[in-house]
């Protein structure tokens, strides 16, 4: 497994709609392993391929540390309810805001074996799935905020990034 650099807010690939994956190959399986490794090393609960510079419709989620979920070509079929809670993003480190999401979501995904299945999730897991699918559509959590709140966060981001060059963050292996 390889730890991949994470693209930060400002990187154009974060605004692209990722391309469908026509077939699950060994390259896609390796990408999934790399996504999980990178996500865990950086302390996240989800990571989409475009966050590591690969515009393909694949993302990973693990909200509990022992329930890994692979989302290949995910399609939201149904949403119900509403929840508001704080979100952050590995591509916008150290910034958080309350985001409204569906309480429950039903999605259709392709599994690593190529089978298409339905998946239902609620609460935090549903939030994480919606967040990662947004990434695959080129949408960031800040896009779901009011214009005022978004402006405030983006201004804070610019201040934090002052003097920084580029839009890549290297991910290091966590200390044992």
Phi and psi in degrees as a GROMACS rama.xvg file:
@    title "Ramachandran Plot"
@    xaxis  label "Phi"
@    yaxis  label "Psi"
@TYPE xy
-117.793  136.163  UNK-2
-84.0854  125.567  UNK-3
-101.829  146.123  UNK-4
-67.5225  142.567  UNK-5
-97.54  131.736  UNK-6
-77.1628  134.864  UNK-7
-100.58  161.6  UNK-8
-47.0952  127.287  UNK-9
114.792  -24.1068  UNK-10
-72.1001  126.228  UNK-11
-58.3367  -30.6388  UNK-12
-64.7067  -23.9901  UNK-13
-68.0506  -16.4677  UNK-14
-102.54  3.22873  UNK-15
-88.603  147.696  UNK-16
-82.6498  122.895  UNK-17
-68.2529  148.426  UNK-18
-79.8357  145.201  UNK-19
-60.4002  149.836  UNK-20
-99.5527  115.068  UNK-21
-69.193  -29.7697  UNK-22
-156.718  145.544  UNK-23
-81.8447  113.394  UNK-24
-111.143  175.654  UNK-25
-63.6114  -32.1538  UNK-26
-62.8144  -39.7755  UNK-27
-67.5297  -40.75  UNK-28
-62.2427  -40.5643  UNK-29
-64.5917  -41.5726  UNK-30
-59.1705  -43.9071  UNK-31
-59.4197  -45.1012  UNK-32
-59.5782  -43.5886  UNK-33
-65.5481  -38.2388  UNK-34
-62.9638  -46.5005  UNK-35
-61.1573  -45.3341  UNK-36
-61.4288  -45.2047  UNK-37
-65.6907  -45.5752  UNK-38
-58.2763  -48.4461  UNK-39
-66.9794  -41.2967  UNK-40
-63.7658  -30.4967  UNK-41
-96.0929  3.77917  UNK-42
78.1472  27.4997  UNK-43
-98.8334  174.708  UNK-44
-116.525  -1.21109  UNK-45
-163.515  154.534  UNK-46
-158.589  132.508  UNK-47
-104.226  151.876  UNK-48
-58.3976  -37.2197  UNK-49
-67.517  -19.0193  UNK-50
-70.0662  -16.6232  UNK-51
-112.801  18.8963  UNK-52
87.0657  14.861  UNK-53
-119.789  109.559  UNK-54
-83.5882  62.4276  UNK-55
-123.554  148.987  UNK-56
-80.3543  73.6251  UNK-57
-142.451  136.714  UNK-58
-146.286  161.409  UNK-59
-127.135  150.656  UNK-60
-141.72  137.954  UNK-61
-151.128  95.4765  UNK-62
-84.3859  -14.2856  UNK-63
-115.579  -10.5779  UNK-64
89.2403  -5.86221  UNK-65
-144.721  21.206  UNK-66
-135.282  63.7392  UNK-67
-66.2081  135.686  UNK-68
-127.215  129.776  UNK-69
-107.802  127.639  UNK-70
-112.477  102.31  UNK-71
-110.146  126.99  UNK-72
48.5648  51.6161  UNK-73
-70.6889  143.509  UNK-74
-132.939  125.829  UNK-75
-77.73  123.554  UNK-76
-98.5153  -32.3543  UNK-77
-158.522  142.335  UNK-78
-134.121  146.344  UNK-79
-143.311  154.847  UNK-80
70.9625  -177.099  UNK-81
-148.937  139.333  UNK-82
-138.101  144.508  UNK-83
-122.55  125.301  UNK-84
-156.833  166.494  UNK-85
-73.6241  137.216  UNK-86
-127.664  151.719  UNK-87
-133.909  -175.259  UNK-88
-156.436  137.43  UNK-89
-63.4888  -21.5611  UNK-90
-88.0916  -6.48535  UNK-91
-136.944  65.22  UNK-92
-60.9871  144.546  UNK-93
72.9315  9.01278  UNK-94
-116.499  134.836  UNK-95
-138.495  151.117  UNK-96
-159.13  155.139  UNK-97
-74.21  128.868  UNK-98
-126.811  137.46  UNK-99
-88.1082  128.869  UNK-100
-136.982  167.757  UNK-101
-67.7799  145.034  UNK-102
-73.2253  -35.0852  UNK-103
-134.429  142.608  UNK-104
-138.563  141.784  UNK-105
-116.693  124.474  UNK-106
-126.49  153.91  UNK-107
-107.201  131.552  UNK-108
-134.646  161.915  UNK-109
-100.325  132.959  UNK-110
-85.892  171.576  UNK-111
-62.7154  -22.6207  UNK-112
-85.2936  1.47387  UNK-113
91.5696  -7.33699  UNK-114
-76.2648  139.089  UNK-115
-91.4943  127.038  UNK-116
-138.496  161.917  UNK-117
-97.9427  145.591  UNK-118
-134.99  135.783  UNK-119
-116.428  138.062  UNK-120
-143.765  152.954  UNK-121
-130.084  165.264  UNK-122
56.5732  -130.107  UNK-123
-63.3586  -39.2579  UNK-124
-63.9797  -41.0354  UNK-125
-62.6012  -40.8343  UNK-126
-60.6591  -47.2215  UNK-127
-64.0611  -41.7925  UNK-128
-61.6302  -45.6636  UNK-129
-63.3883  -39.5884  UNK-130
-60.911  -45.5246  UNK-131
-70.8763  -37.9349  UNK-132
-63.9058  -38.5561  UNK-133
-55.4514  -45.5096  UNK-134
-55.3576  -43.6801  UNK-135
-65.529  -20.2149  UNK-136
-97.1499  4.10498  UNK-137
80.1094  21.8577  UNK-138
-110.828  134.572  UNK-139
-108.521  158.371  UNK-140
-59.8812  -28.9585  UNK-141
-65.5289  -23.3475  UNK-142
-70.0522  -16.5329  UNK-143
-95.5126  6.94016  UNK-144
-96.661  164.274  UNK-145
-64.4049  155.032  UNK-146
-55.2274  -38.7372  UNK-147
-66.1757  -49.2019  UNK-148
-63.0929  -40.7723  UNK-149
-61.2275  -46.9446  UNK-150
-59.2412  -42.2084  UNK-151
-62.6741  -44.9844  UNK-152
-67.0324  -41.1977  UNK-153
-66.7655  -34.802  UNK-154
-65.5796  -41.8797  UNK-155
-62.9699  -41.6822  UNK-156
-60.6656  -45.1485  UNK-157
-61.3555  -40.4591  UNK-158
-65.0293  -42.3298  UNK-159
-64.6982  -34.649  UNK-160
-88.6757  -3.28381  UNK-161
-52.6631  125.788  UNK-162
88.1948  -9.42112  UNK-163
-78.0327  146.913  UNK-164
-117.47  133.76  UNK-165
83.2102  174.876  UNK-166
-127.791  32.3361  UNK-167
-119.766  139.81  UNK-168
-119.766  119.802  UNK-169
-72.7059  139.933  UNK-170
-107.487  126.789  UNK-171
-99.6887  152.892  UNK-172
-66.5795  130.593  UNK-173
-62.3333  145.727  UNK-174
-67.0856  138.718  UNK-175
